[in-house]
Amino acid sequence: MAEGFEQSDGLERLFSAQGEFALATEEAYLKALQADTEDEDTLRRRWLSFFIGREQYAVDIEQVKEIIKPREVTEVPRTPDFLPGIISLRGIIVPVIDLARRLRLGETQQSDRTRIIVCELGDRIAGLLVDTIAQVVDVSEHQVEPPPAVLTGLDRDMVEGVGRIQGRMVVLLNVEQVLDLEHVTA
């Protein structure tokens, strides 16, 4: 038994020494991996993707306050055609933008999947009426291409870029420009 104990003691010493070596190697690996992940994270942004018709779009999740079901909209006279009106959300007046009309893609066809994405940017708040919510996606910088050259003026300003997500092209919108109603005529 004493002999078995010595063998076990020797193995324990061998494994403990090997464990320290492996641990050092694993620690180095994990540190390097964490550094790579941190670098990647700084170049990644999270987006809420949704559909308008058959095309997929997305807005920066940091600017999304909440997602609600459509409700009755109060019309406001002399507003642009893409602004069907306003809603009251817990006592706060929120203009609703028909995003399809804002992007000159026709009109949102409301269904049971239609949603309003309430976006907040500084002191501005507005709801974006969309056909359906898709998912939240992480997009790294290398997955984003600049807006297509065929877009000009305001159209180009509203597009931050085009991302490739799971084999699909997704138009990444610049919420600040989408919510900018001051440079639009009624």
FIKOL-556063 format. One line per field, with one value per residue (C-alpha): residue in one letter; x, y, z negated; residue number from 1. Coordinates in Angstrom, 2 decimals, always signed. Layout:
REM residues N
rest	c(A_...)
u	c(X_...)
v	c(Y_...)
w	c(Z_...)
nr	c(NUM_...)
REM end
This chain:
REM residues 186
rest	c(M_A_E_G_F_E_Q_S_D_G_L_E_R_L_F_S_A_Q_G_E_F_A_L_A_T_E_E_A_Y_L_K_A_L_Q_A_D_T_E_D_E_D_T_L_R_R_R_W_L_S_F_F_I_G_R_E_Q_Y_A_V_D_I_E_Q_V_K_E_I_I_K_P_R_E_V_T_E_V_P_R_T_P_D_F_L_P_G_I_I_S_L_R_G_I_I_V_P_V_I_D_L_A_R_R_L_R_L_G_E_T_Q_Q_S_D_R_T_R_I_I_V_C_E_L_G_D_R_I_A_G_L_L_V_D_T_I_A_Q_V_V_D_V_S_E_H_Q_V_E_P_P_P_A_V_L_T_G_L_D_R_D_M_V_E_G_V_G_R_I_Q_G_R_M_V_V_L_L_N_V_E_Q_V_L_D_L_E_H_V_T_A)
u	c(+0.00_+2.83_+4.24_+0.89_+0.81_+4.27_+3.19_+0.09_+2.15_+4.56_+1.72_+0.14_+3.42_+3.73_+0.16_+0.39_+3.56_+2.01_-1.15_+0.82_+2.42_-0.92_-2.55_+0.09_-0.44_-4.22_-4.02_-1.92_-4.36_-7.37_-5.72_-4.94_-8.45_-9.95_-7.80_-8.97_-12.58_-12.24_-10.80_-13.66_-16.24_-15.03_-15.61_-19.06_-22.42_-25.78_-28.67_-32.41_-33.36_-36.82_-38.57_-40.20_-41.78_-39.27_-36.20_-34.38_-33.30_-31.79_-31.36_-28.73_-30.17_-28.70_-31.27_-34.25_-36.31_-38.99_-41.10_-44.88_-47.91_-49.52_-52.27_-54.63_-52.75_-53.98_-53.50_-51.71_-52.45_-49.75_-47.28_-45.28_-47.05_-44.69_-45.88_-49.38_-49.69_-48.85_-49.52_-49.43_-47.04_-47.43_-48.15_-45.37_-46.34_-44.54_-44.64_-45.07_-43.06_-44.22_-40.70_-41.72_-42.99_-40.00_-37.69_-39.96_-40.85_-44.62_-46.78_-46.60_-49.31_-50.43_-50.93_-50.85_-47.02_-46.66_-44.77_-43.67_-40.01_-39.80_-36.41_-34.85_-31.94_-31.04_-34.19_-35.88_-38.26_-40.26_-41.88_-40.89_-43.75_-42.35_-43.85_-42.29_-39.42_-36.72_-34.00_-31.17_-27.86_-24.24_-22.46_-18.70_-17.10_-15.72_-19.28_-20.40_-20.01_-20.62_-23.99_-24.36_-23.19_-26.62_-28.07_-27.74_-28.64_-31.09_-31.47_-27.74_-27.70_-30.35_-28.26_-25.26_-24.16_-25.07_-24.28_-24.00_-25.73_-26.27_-25.98_-28.48_-27.88_-29.29_-29.58_-28.28_-30.18_-28.84_-31.56_-30.45_-31.18_-34.40_-35.71_-34.58_-37.91_-36.67_-35.34_-38.52_-41.32_-44.93)
v	c(+0.00_+2.34_+1.59_+2.50_+5.67_+6.61_+5.96_+8.03_+10.73_+10.74_+10.94_+13.73_+15.66_+14.99_+16.10_+19.12_+20.27_+19.59_+21.38_+24.54_+24.40_+23.77_+26.48_+28.99_+28.04_+28.16_+31.53_+32.94_+31.54_+32.97_+36.38_+36.47_+35.32_+37.94_+40.66_+39.56_+39.51_+42.99_+44.29_+42.66_+44.01_+47.57_+47.12_+45.51_+47.19_+45.71_+46.40_+45.75_+44.39_+44.54_+44.26_+46.80_+44.72_+42.03_+44.13_+44.01_+47.17_+47.82_+50.58_+50.84_+49.09_+51.84_+54.23_+51.92_+52.72_+50.07_+48.20_+48.52_+47.33_+49.98_+52.02_+54.72_+57.65_+61.23_+63.09_+66.43_+68.90_+70.08_+67.31_+65.35_+62.32_+59.93_+61.30_+59.85_+61.51_+61.20_+58.78_+59.20_+56.78_+56.94_+60.66_+61.45_+62.66_+60.53_+61.35_+58.20_+57.92_+55.47_+54.29_+52.85_+56.29_+58.06_+55.92_+56.36_+52.67_+53.02_+52.68_+50.24_+47.62_+47.08_+43.54_+41.75_+41.71_+45.46_+47.24_+50.70_+50.96_+53.85_+55.51_+58.10_+60.25_+63.00_+65.04_+63.64_+60.71_+59.13_+55.86_+54.07_+52.08_+48.85_+45.70_+43.20_+42.85_+40.34_+40.02_+41.68_+41.18_+41.99_+43.53_+44.05_+46.89_+44.57_+43.40_+46.95_+48.60_+52.32_+53.44_+52.65_+55.41_+55.48_+57.10_+60.88_+63.71_+62.93_+59.31_+58.75_+60.57_+58.22_+55.14_+54.48_+51.49_+48.05_+45.06_+41.42_+39.33_+35.60_+35.86_+38.73_+42.37_+44.61_+48.39_+50.03_+53.25_+56.45_+57.13_+60.73_+61.50_+59.46_+61.45_+64.80_+66.34_+69.94_+69.71_+68.21_+70.20_+69.24)
w	c(+0.00_-0.81_+2.62_+4.25_+2.26_+3.48_+7.07_+6.58_+4.90_+7.85_+10.35_+8.34_+8.44_+12.17_+12.90_+10.62_+12.37_+15.75_+14.60_+13.82_+17.26_+18.96_+16.87_+17.93_+21.55_+21.17_+19.41_+22.23_+24.77_+22.93_+22.58_+26.28_+27.10_+24.80_+26.39_+29.86_+28.68_+27.17_+30.46_+32.37_+29.91_+30.43_+34.15_+33.76_+33.44_+32.59_+34.97_+34.86_+38.27_+39.80_+43.13_+45.37_+48.08_+48.98_+48.17_+44.86_+43.03_+39.62_+37.04_+34.31_+31.25_+29.02_+30.49_+30.01_+26.94_+27.44_+29.98_+29.83_+31.75_+33.94_+32.35_+33.46_+34.95_+34.61_+37.87_+37.83_+40.64_+43.05_+42.32_+44.89_+46.39_+44.58_+41.22_+40.76_+37.36_+33.69_+30.85_+27.10_+25.44_+21.66_+21.91_+24.38_+27.86_+30.46_+34.18_+36.28_+39.50_+42.16_+42.97_+46.35_+47.40_+45.83_+47.95_+51.01_+51.14_+51.18_+48.10_+45.19_+45.55_+41.98_+40.74_+37.40_+37.70_+38.27_+35.49_+34.45_+33.48_+31.02_+31.49_+29.25_+30.27_+27.84_+27.31_+30.43_+30.30_+33.11_+34.04_+37.23_+38.74_+40.28_+41.79_+39.40_+36.95_+37.95_+35.31_+33.43_+35.21_+34.47_+37.42_+37.54_+39.45_+42.12_+42.93_+43.80_+47.19_+47.83_+49.23_+52.94_+55.28_+56.97_+53.84_+53.73_+51.38_+48.59_+49.70_+49.25_+45.91_+44.50_+45.30_+43.08_+45.09_+46.37_+44.20_+45.17_+42.55_+42.92_+46.70_+46.98_+47.73_+45.01_+45.41_+42.23_+41.63_+40.10_+37.50_+37.02_+40.68_+40.75_+37.77_+39.21_+40.15_+40.25_+43.81_+45.27_+46.86_+46.20)
nr	c(1_2_3_4_5_6_7_8_9_10_11_12_13_14_15_16_17_18_19_20_21_22_23_24_25_26_27_28_29_30_31_32_33_34_35_36_37_38_39_40_41_42_43_44_45_46_47_48_49_50_51_52_53_54_55_56_57_58_59_60_61_62_63_64_65_66_67_68_69_70_71_72_73_74_75_76_77_78_79_80_81_82_83_84_85_86_87_88_89_90_91_92_93_94_95_96_97_98_99_100_101_102_103_104_105_106_107_108_109_110_111_112_113_114_115_116_117_118_119_120_121_122_123_124_125_126_127_128_129_130_131_132_133_134_135_136_137_138_139_140_141_142_143_144_145_146_147_148_149_150_151_152_153_154_155_156_157_158_159_160_161_162_163_164_165_166_167_168_169_170_171_172_173_174_175_176_177_178_179_180_181_182_183_184_185_186)
REM end
